[in-house]
Structures are given as structure tokens and as C-alpha cells.
Amino acid sequence: MGNLTVTMTDVNGVTRVIDNAEPGLSLMELAKANDVAGIMGDCGGGCACATCHVYVDAAWWDRVGAPDDIEASMLDMAENVQPRSRLGCQIKLSAELDGITVTVAP
């Protein structure tokens, strides 16, 4: 079992704290494994569909960082993009991200 905690607010506005997340998992993988509404991950984590679009809480943005060029290109085609938009498949959990808070984009 992992030892990381992630707080996710799904597309229905329901906030869940997921404990025991494994380091190395992506936010998309964690969300799918925990049936978080609004995260589909259709491309399986290949940064090719934007069905794992999340908004990173401002307090965590500096640790997560901006998307790379490939992810930014995919976000350019997504709806409801905001300044702290990221694709969950591109955010890998680590000790540095223990406690991260994200909201699933509509």
C-alpha cells in the first residue's frame, strides 16, 4: 500500500480524500482506480485525449509545474482550460505531492 494522500473534487462537486496512494501512479490512474466521476482516461495515459483534465489547486501549482509542450498542445484542444489546467495522466505522484488537491474539469 502507498502512503500518499490526494484530495479530488469530481465533476459533481463531491470531494474525496484518497489515502494510501502509490508513488509513481498518475493522478489519472488513481482517479480511475477510485471511480472519481469525470476522469475517463480514454487514451490510457498517452497524453492524447484530455479526458483526465484537472485543475491543480493554487497551493500545489509550483510543485506540479506547467505542462510540457506536448501536454500544452493537447490542452489547447480541450474545453474549459484554466491557468492551472493539467492532464492527470501527466502528473505522477511522489512524496513531494503528498496531500495534493485537484478538481476535475467539467
N, CA, C and O atoms as a GROMACS GRO file, in nm:
protein
  424
    1MET      N    1   0.084  -0.119   0.000
    1MET     CA    2   0.000   0.000   0.000
    1MET      C    3   0.088   0.124   0.000
    1MET      O    4   0.199   0.125   0.053
    2GLY      N    5   0.036   0.228  -0.061
    2GLY     CA    6   0.109   0.354  -0.066
    2GLY      C    7   0.092   0.434   0.060
    2GLY      O    8   0.022   0.393   0.154
    3ASN      N    9   0.155   0.548   0.062
    3ASN     CA   10   0.146   0.630   0.182
    3ASN      C   11   0.118   0.775   0.148
    3ASN      O   12   0.142   0.864   0.230
    4LEU      N   13   0.066   0.801   0.027
    4LEU     CA   14   0.037   0.938  -0.014
    4LEU      C   15  -0.112   0.966  -0.006
    4LEU      O   16  -0.194   0.875  -0.017
    5THR      N   17  -0.147   1.092   0.012
    5THR     CA   18  -0.287   1.134   0.018
    5THR      C   19  -0.313   1.234  -0.094
    5THR      O   20  -0.232   1.324  -0.119
    6VAL      N   21  -0.427   1.217  -0.159
    6VAL     CA   22  -0.470   1.306  -0.266
    6VAL      C   23  -0.615   1.344  -0.240
    6VAL      O   24  -0.697   1.258  -0.206
    7THR      N   25  -0.647   1.473  -0.255
    7THR     CA   26  -0.785   1.519  -0.243
    7THR      C   27  -0.833   1.558  -0.382
    7THR      O   28  -0.773   1.641  -0.448
    8MET      N   29  -0.944   1.496  -0.425
    8MET     CA   30  -1.001   1.523  -0.557
    8MET      C   31  -1.147   1.564  -0.544
    8MET      O   32  -1.224   1.500  -0.472
    9THR      N   33  -1.183   1.670  -0.613
    9THR     CA   34  -1.322   1.709  -0.625
    9THR      C   35  -1.366   1.668  -0.764
    9THR      O   36  -1.308   1.712  -0.864
   10ASP      N   37  -1.468   1.584  -0.773
   10ASP     CA   38  -1.511   1.531  -0.902
   10ASP      C   39  -1.603   1.629  -0.975
   10ASP      O   40  -1.630   1.739  -0.925
   11VAL      N   41  -1.651   1.590  -1.092
   11VAL     CA   42  -1.734   1.680  -1.174
   11VAL      C   43  -1.869   1.708  -1.111
   11VAL      O   44  -1.938   1.801  -1.153
   12ASN      N   45  -1.908   1.631  -1.012
   12ASN     CA   46  -2.034   1.654  -0.942
   12ASN      C   47  -2.017   1.739  -0.818
   12ASN      O   48  -2.113   1.765  -0.745
   13GLY      N   49  -1.893   1.783  -0.793
   13GLY     CA   50  -1.867   1.866  -0.676
   13GLY      C   51  -1.842   1.788  -0.549
   13GLY      O   52  -1.833   1.847  -0.441
   14VAL      N   53  -1.830   1.657  -0.560
   14VAL     CA   54  -1.805   1.572  -0.444
   14VAL      C   55  -1.654   1.565  -0.420
   14VAL      O   56  -1.578   1.527  -0.509
   15THR      N   57  -1.612   1.601  -0.300
   15THR     CA   58  -1.470   1.598  -0.266
   15THR      C   59  -1.439   1.471  -0.189
   15THR      O   60  -1.509   1.435  -0.094
   16ARG      N   61  -1.334   1.404  -0.233
   16ARG     CA   62  -1.291   1.280  -0.170
   16ARG      C   63  -1.144   1.287  -0.136
   16ARG      O   64  -1.063   1.340  -0.213
   17VAL      N   65  -1.110   1.234  -0.021
   17VAL     CA   66  -0.969   1.220   0.018
   17VAL      C   67  -0.933   1.074  -0.006
   17VAL      O   68  -0.992   0.983   0.050
   18ILE      N   69  -0.833   1.055  -0.092
   18ILE     CA   70  -0.787   0.919  -0.123
   18ILE      C   71  -0.655   0.898  -0.049
   18ILE      O   72  -0.554   0.963  -0.080
   19ASP      N   73  -0.658   0.808   0.047
   19ASP     CA   74  -0.539   0.776   0.126
   19ASP      C   75  -0.470   0.654   0.066
   19ASP      O   76  -0.530   0.579  -0.012
   20ASN      N   77  -0.347   0.636   0.101
   20ASN     CA   78  -0.270   0.519   0.060
   20ASN      C   79  -0.247   0.511  -0.090
   20ASN      O   80  -0.244   0.402  -0.147
   21ALA      N   81  -0.230   0.627  -0.155
   21ALA     CA   82  -0.197   0.630  -0.297
   21ALA      C   83  -0.051   0.588  -0.315
   21ALA      O   84   0.035   0.621  -0.234
   22GLU      N   85  -0.027   0.516  -0.422
   22GLU     CA   86   0.107   0.465  -0.450
   22GLU      C   87   0.193   0.568  -0.522
   22GLU      O   88   0.148   0.627  -0.620
   23PRO      N   89   0.314   0.592  -0.476
   23PRO     CA   90   0.406   0.676  -0.553
   23PRO      C   91   0.428   0.614  -0.690
   23PRO      O   92   0.435   0.492  -0.705
   24GLY      N   93   0.438   0.700  -0.791
   24GLY     CA   94   0.459   0.653  -0.928
   24GLY      C   95   0.331   0.643  -1.008
   24GLY      O   96   0.336   0.645  -1.131
   25LEU      N   97   0.216   0.632  -0.942
   25LEU     CA   98   0.089   0.633  -1.014
   25LEU      C   99   0.063   0.773  -1.065
   25LEU      O  100   0.108   0.871  -1.006
   26SER      N  101  -0.008   0.783  -1.175
   26SER     CA  102  -0.052   0.915  -1.221
   26SER      C  103  -0.184   0.949  -1.151
   26SER      O  104  -0.253   0.861  -1.100
   27LEU      N  105  -0.216   1.078  -1.150
   27LEU     CA  106  -0.346   1.118  -1.094
   27LEU      C  107  -0.460   1.051  -1.168
   27LEU      O  108  -0.561   1.014  -1.108
   28MET      N  109  -0.445   1.034  -1.301
   28MET     CA  110  -0.548   0.968  -1.382
   28MET      C  111  -0.566   0.825  -1.337
   28MET      O  112  -0.679   0.780  -1.320
   29GLU      N  113  -0.457   0.751  -1.318
   29GLU     CA  114  -0.466   0.611  -1.275
   29GLU      C  115  -0.532   0.601  -1.138
   29GLU      O  116  -0.617   0.514  -1.116
   30LEU      N  117  -0.494   0.689  -1.048
   30LEU     CA  118  -0.552   0.689  -0.914
   30LEU      C  119  -0.702   0.719  -0.920
   30LEU      O  120  -0.781   0.652  -0.854
   31ALA      N  121  -0.740   0.818  -0.999
   31ALA     CA  122  -0.881   0.855  -1.011
   31ALA      C  123  -0.963   0.741  -1.070
   31ALA      O  124  -1.072   0.711  -1.021
   32LYS      N  125  -0.912   0.678  -1.174
   32LYS     CA  126  -0.986   0.566  -1.234
   32LYS      C  127  -1.000   0.450  -1.137
   32LYS      O  128  -1.106   0.388  -1.129
   33ALA      N  129  -0.896   0.420  -1.063
   33ALA     CA  130  -0.899   0.310  -0.967
   33ALA      C  131  -0.998   0.337  -0.853
   33ALA      O  132  -1.046   0.244  -0.789
   34ASN      N  133  -1.027   0.465  -0.830
   34ASN     CA  134  -1.117   0.503  -0.721
   34ASN      C  135  -1.250   0.557  -0.772
   34ASN      O  136  -1.325   0.619  -0.696
   35ASP      N  137  -1.280   0.535  -0.900
   35ASP     CA  138  -1.408   0.573  -0.960
   35ASP      C  139  -1.443   0.720  -0.939
   35ASP      O  140  -1.557   0.752  -0.905
   36VAL      N  141  -1.345   0.808  -0.960
   36VAL     CA  142  -1.370   0.952  -0.948
   36VAL      C  143  -1.447   0.998  -1.072
   36VAL      O  144  -1.398   0.984  -1.184
   37ALA      N  145  -1.566   1.052  -1.051
   37ALA     CA  146  -1.652   1.094  -1.162
   37ALA      C  147  -1.585   1.203  -1.246
   37ALA      O  148  -1.534   1.302  -1.193
   38GLY      N  149  -1.586   1.183  -1.377
   38GLY     CA  150  -1.533   1.282  -1.469
   38GLY      C  151  -1.396   1.249  -1.523
   38GLY      O  152  -1.350   1.314  -1.618
   39ILE      N  153  -1.329   1.151  -1.465
   39ILE     CA  154  -1.198   1.109  -1.516
   39ILE      C  155  -1.219   0.980  -1.594
   39ILE      O  156  -1.251   0.876  -1.538
   40MET      N  157  -1.198   0.989  -1.726
   40MET     CA  158  -1.217   0.872  -1.810
   40MET      C  159  -1.085   0.809  -1.852
   40MET      O  160  -1.073   0.687  -1.855
   41GLY      N  161  -0.985   0.890  -1.884
   41GLY     CA  162  -0.856   0.836  -1.924
   41GLY      C  163  -0.865   0.749  -2.047
   41GLY      O  164  -0.805   0.642  -2.052
   42ASP      N  165  -0.940   0.794  -2.147
   42ASP     CA  166  -0.965   0.713  -2.266
   42ASP      C  167  -0.838   0.666  -2.337
   42ASP      O  168  -0.837   0.556  -2.392
   43CYS      N  169  -0.733   0.744  -2.336
   43CYS     CA  170  -0.611   0.707  -2.408
   43CYS      C  171  -0.516   0.624  -2.322
   43CYS      O  172  -0.409   0.584  -2.368
   44GLY      N  173  -0.554   0.598  -2.198
   44GLY     CA  174  -0.473   0.514  -2.111
   44GLY      C  175  -0.349   0.582  -2.056
   44GLY      O  176  -0.259   0.515  -2.004
   45GLY      N  177  -0.342   0.713  -2.068
   45GLY     CA  178  -0.228   0.785  -2.012
   45GLY      C  179  -0.128   0.830  -2.116
   45GLY      O  180  -0.016   0.869  -2.082
   46GLY      N  181  -0.167   0.826  -2.243
   46GLY     CA  182  -0.076   0.862  -2.351
   46GLY      C  183  -0.075   1.009  -2.388
   46GLY      O  184  -0.017   1.047  -2.489
   47CYS      N  185  -0.139   1.092  -2.308
   47CYS     CA  186  -0.145   1.237  -2.335
   47CYS      C  187  -0.203   1.263  -2.473
   47CYS      O  188  -0.151   1.345  -2.550
   48ALA      N  189  -0.312   1.191  -2.504
   48ALA     CA  190  -0.369   1.201  -2.637
   48ALA      C  191  -0.520   1.224  -2.639
   48ALA      O  192  -0.582   1.215  -2.745
   49CYS      N  193  -0.581   1.256  -2.523
   49CYS     CA  194  -0.727   1.270  -2.528
   49CYS      C  195  -0.784   1.378  -2.437
   49CYS      O  196  -0.894   1.427  -2.464
   50ALA      N  197  -0.717   1.418  -2.333
   50ALA     CA  198  -0.763   1.520  -2.238
   50ALA      C  199  -0.887   1.481  -2.158
   50ALA      O  200  -0.956   1.568  -2.105
   51THR      N  201  -0.916   1.350  -2.148
   51THR     CA  202  -1.030   1.307  -2.067
   51THR      C  203  -0.992   1.286  -1.920
   51THR      O  204  -1.066   1.223  -1.843
   52CYS      N  205  -0.876   1.340  -1.882
   52CYS     CA  206  -0.833   1.338  -1.742
   52CYS      C  207  -0.792   1.479  -1.699
   52CYS      O  208  -0.706   1.496  -1.613
   53HIS      N  209  -0.855   1.578  -1.761
   53HIS     CA  210  -0.826   1.719  -1.739
   53HIS      C  211  -0.862   1.757  -1.595
   53HIS      O  212  -0.975   1.734  -1.550
   54VAL      N  213  -0.766   1.814  -1.524
   54VAL     CA  214  -0.790   1.860  -1.387
   54VAL      C  215  -0.736   2.001  -1.369
   54VAL      O  216  -0.654   2.049  -1.447
   55TYR      N  217  -0.785   2.066  -1.265
   55TYR     CA  218  -0.733   2.196  -1.222
   55TYR      C  219  -0.654   2.171  -1.094
   55TYR      O  220  -0.707   2.119  -0.996
   56VAL      N  221  -0.530   2.209  -1.096
   56VAL     CA  222  -0.444   2.193  -0.980
   56VAL      C  223  -0.467   2.310  -0.886
   56VAL      O  224  -0.468   2.426  -0.929
   57ASP      N  225  -0.487   2.281  -0.758
   57ASP     CA  226  -0.505   2.386  -0.658
   57ASP      C  227  -0.384   2.478  -0.658
   57ASP      O  228  -0.270   2.434  -0.674
   58ALA      N  229  -0.411   2.607  -0.641
   58ALA     CA  230  -0.304   2.708  -0.647
   58ALA      C  231  -0.188   2.678  -0.553
   58ALA      O  232  -0.072   2.705  -0.586
   59ALA      N  233  -0.217   2.623  -0.436
   59ALA     CA  234  -0.111   2.595  -0.339
   59ALA      C  235  -0.014   2.487  -0.388
   59ALA      O  236   0.096   2.474  -0.335
   60TRP      N  237  -0.054   2.410  -0.488
   60TRP     CA  238   0.028   2.299  -0.538
   60TRP      C  239   0.090   2.327  -0.674
   60TRP      O  240   0.172   2.249  -0.721
   61TRP      N  241   0.052   2.437  -0.737
   61TRP     CA  242   0.095   2.462  -0.874
   61TRP      C  243   0.247   2.466  -0.890
   61TRP      O  244   0.300   2.409  -0.985
   62ASP      N  245   0.318   2.531  -0.800
   62ASP     CA  246   0.463   2.541  -0.813
   62ASP      C  247   0.530   2.404  -0.805
   62ASP      O  248   0.632   2.380  -0.870
   63ARG      N  249   0.474   2.314  -0.726
   63ARG     CA  250   0.532   2.179  -0.715
   63ARG      C  251   0.500   2.094  -0.837
   63ARG      O  252   0.581   2.012  -0.879
   64VAL      N  253   0.382   2.112  -0.893
   64VAL     CA  254   0.342   2.034  -1.010
   64VAL      C  255   0.405   2.092  -1.136
   64VAL      O  256   0.457   2.018  -1.220
   65GLY      N  257   0.400   2.222  -1.148
   65GLY     CA  258   0.460   2.289  -1.263
   65GLY      C  259   0.370   2.293  -1.385
   65GLY      O  260   0.265   2.230  -1.390
   66ALA      N  261   0.414   2.368  -1.481
   66ALA     CA  262   0.339   2.388  -1.605
   66ALA      C  263   0.352   2.265  -1.695
   66ALA      O  264   0.447   2.188  -1.682
   67PRO      N  265   0.256   2.246  -1.784
   67PRO     CA  266   0.265   2.133  -1.877
   67PRO      C  267   0.379   2.151  -1.976
   67PRO      O  268   0.420   2.262  -2.008
   68ASP      N  269   0.431   2.037  -2.025
   68ASP     CA  270   0.532   2.045  -2.130
   68ASP      C  271   0.462   2.076  -2.263
   68ASP      O  272   0.340   2.090  -2.266
   69ASP      N  273   0.537   2.086  -2.370
   69ASP     CA  274   0.481   2.127  -2.499
   69ASP      C  275   0.375   2.030  -2.551
   69ASP      O  276   0.274   2.074  -2.606
   70ILE      N  277   0.398   1.901  -2.535
   70ILE     CA  278   0.301   1.802  -2.584
   70ILE      C  279   0.170   1.813  -2.507
   70ILE      O  280   0.062   1.814  -2.566
   71GLU      N  281   0.180   1.821  -2.375
   71GLU     CA  282   0.059   1.835  -2.294
   71GLU      C  283  -0.011   1.966  -2.322
   71GLU      O  284  -0.134   1.971  -2.330
   72ALA      N  285   0.065   2.074  -2.338
   72ALA     CA  286   0.005   2.204  -2.369
   72ALA      C  287  -0.071   2.198  -2.501
   72ALA      O  288  -0.177   2.259  -2.514
   73SER      N  289  -0.019   2.126  -2.599
   73SER     CA  290  -0.088   2.112  -2.727
   73SER      C  291  -0.220   2.039  -2.710
   73SER      O  292  -0.320   2.075  -2.773
   74MET      N  293  -0.221   1.937  -2.626
   74MET     CA  294  -0.346   1.864  -2.600
   74MET      C  295  -0.445   1.952  -2.526
   74MET      O  296  -0.564   1.949  -2.555
   75LEU      N  297  -0.397   2.029  -2.431
   75LEU     CA  298  -0.486   2.120  -2.358
   75LEU      C  299  -0.542   2.228  -2.448
   75LEU      O  300  -0.653   2.278  -2.425
   76ASP      N  301  -0.468   2.266  -2.553
   76ASP     CA  302  -0.519   2.365  -2.649
   76ASP      C  303  -0.647   2.318  -2.716
   76ASP      O  304  -0.727   2.400  -2.761
   77MET      N  305  -0.666   2.187  -2.723
   77MET     CA  306  -0.786   2.131  -2.787
   77MET      C  307  -0.896   2.098  -2.687
   77MET      O  308  -1.006   2.060  -2.726
   78ALA      N  309  -0.867   2.111  -2.559
   78ALA     CA  310  -0.964   2.078  -2.454
   78ALA      C  311  -1.056   2.196  -2.426
   78ALA      O  312  -1.025   2.310  -2.461
   79GLU      N  313  -1.168   2.167  -2.364
   79GLU     CA  314  -1.262   2.271  -2.323
   79GLU      C  315  -1.236   2.310  -2.178
   79GLU      O  316  -1.175   2.234  -2.103
   80ASN      N  317  -1.281   2.427  -2.142
   80ASN     CA  318  -1.275   2.475  -2.003
   80ASN      C  319  -1.133   2.482  -1.946
   80ASN      O  320  -1.113   2.460  -1.827
   81VAL      N  321  -1.036   2.513  -2.030
   81VAL     CA  322  -0.898   2.525  -1.985
   81VAL      C  323  -0.882   2.651  -1.901
   81VAL      O  324  -0.932   2.758  -1.937
   82GLN      N  325  -0.813   2.636  -1.789
   82GLN     CA  326  -0.785   2.747  -1.700
   82GLN      C  327  -0.634   2.757  -1.678
   82GLN      O  328  -0.561   2.666  -1.719
   83PRO      N  329  -0.587   2.863  -1.616
   83PRO     CA  330  -0.442   2.880  -1.598
   83PRO      C  331  -0.373   2.764  -1.526
   83PRO      O  332  -0.254   2.740  -1.550
   84ARG      N  333  -0.442   2.691  -1.439
   84ARG     CA  334  -0.380   2.580  -1.367
   84ARG      C  335  -0.430   2.445  -1.416
   84ARG      O  336  -0.436   2.348  -1.340
   85SER      N  337  -0.466   2.438  -1.545
   85SER     CA  338  -0.508   2.312  -1.605
   85SER      C  339  -0.390   2.221  -1.629
   85SER      O  340  -0.282   2.265  -1.670
   86ARG      N  341  -0.411   2.093  -1.603
   86ARG     CA  342  -0.313   1.990  -1.634
   86ARG      C  343  -0.390   1.863  -1.671
   86ARG      O  344  -0.508   1.850  -1.640
   87LEU      N  345  -0.322   1.772  -1.736
   87LEU     CA  346  -0.379   1.640  -1.762
   87LEU      C  347  -0.332   1.548  -1.650
   87LEU      O  348  -0.213   1.538  -1.622
   88GLY      N  349  -0.427   1.482  -1.586
   88GLY     CA  350  -0.395   1.395  -1.474
   88GLY      C  351  -0.298   1.284  -1.509
   88GLY      O  352  -0.223   1.237  -1.423
   89CYS      N  353  -0.299   1.241  -1.635
   89CYS     CA  354  -0.208   1.133  -1.675
   89CYS      C  355  -0.063   1.177  -1.676
   89CYS      O  356   0.027   1.094  -1.677
   90GLN      N  357  -0.040   1.306  -1.674
   90GLN     CA  358   0.096   1.359  -1.680
   90GLN      C  359   0.151   1.401  -1.544
   90GLN      O  360   0.264   1.449  -1.535
   91ILE      N  361   0.071   1.382  -1.440
   91ILE     CA  362   0.115   1.416  -1.304
   91ILE      C  363   0.137   1.286  -1.228
   91ILE      O  364   0.042   1.217  -1.193
   92LYS      N  365   0.263   1.254  -1.204
   92LYS     CA  366   0.300   1.132  -1.131
   92LYS      C  367   0.311   1.164  -0.982
   92LYS      O  368   0.373   1.262  -0.942
   93LEU      N  369   0.251   1.080  -0.901
   93LEU     CA  370   0.254   1.100  -0.757
   93LEU      C  371   0.392   1.071  -0.700
   93LEU      O  372   0.460   0.976  -0.741
   94SER      N  373   0.431   1.154  -0.606
   94SER     CA  374   0.560   1.140  -0.538
   94SER      C  375   0.544   1.199  -0.398
   94SER      O  376   0.443   1.261  -0.367
   95ALA      N  377   0.644   1.179  -0.315
   95ALA     CA  378   0.640   1.234  -0.180
   95ALA      C  379   0.621   1.386  -0.183
   95ALA      O  380   0.556   1.442  -0.095
   96GLU      N  381   0.678   1.451  -0.283
   96GLU     CA  382   0.664   1.596  -0.296
   96GLU      C  383   0.519   1.638  -0.318
   96GLU      O  384   0.482   1.751  -0.285
   97LEU      N  385   0.437   1.549  -0.372
   97LEU     CA  386   0.296   1.580  -0.400
   97LEU      C  387   0.200   1.521  -0.297
   97LEU      O  388   0.079   1.521  -0.318
   98ASP      N  389   0.254   1.470  -0.186
   98ASP     CA  390   0.167   1.416  -0.081
   98ASP      C  391   0.076   1.525  -0.029
   98ASP      O  392   0.122   1.627   0.021
   99GLY      N  393  -0.055   1.503  -0.041
   99GLY     CA  394  -0.155   1.600   0.004
   99GLY      C  395  -0.212   1.686  -0.107
   99GLY      O  396  -0.295   1.773  -0.079
  100ILE      N  397  -0.169   1.666  -0.232
  100ILE     CA  398  -0.214   1.749  -0.343
  100ILE      C  399  -0.366   1.752  -0.352
  100ILE      O  400  -0.435   1.655  -0.320
  101THR      N  401  -0.417   1.867  -0.397
  101THR     CA  402  -0.560   1.886  -0.416
  101THR      C  403  -0.585   1.926  -0.560
  101THR      O  404  -0.522   2.018  -0.612
  102VAL      N  405  -0.678   1.856  -0.626
  102VAL     CA  406  -0.716   1.886  -0.764
  102VAL      C  407  -0.866   1.880  -0.778
  102VAL      O  408  -0.936   1.817  -0.699
  103THR      N  409  -0.916   1.947  -0.883
  103THR     CA  410  -1.057   1.945  -0.918
  103THR      C  411  -1.069   1.896  -1.061
  103THR      O  412  -0.997   1.943  -1.149
  104VAL      N  413  -1.159   1.803  -1.085
  104VAL     CA  414  -1.181   1.751  -1.219
  104VAL      C  415  -1.251   1.859  -1.302
  104VAL      O  416  -1.351   1.917  -1.259
  105ALA      N  417  -1.198   1.884  -1.420
  105ALA     CA  418  -1.259   1.984  -1.510
  105ALA      C  419  -1.392   1.931  -1.564
  105ALA      O  420  -1.408   1.810  -1.583
  106PRO      N  421  -1.485   2.022  -1.589
  106PRO     CA  422  -1.615   1.976  -1.644
  106PRO      C  423  -1.601   1.924  -1.786
  106PRO      O  424  -1.700   1.881  -1.846
   0.00000   0.00000   0.00000
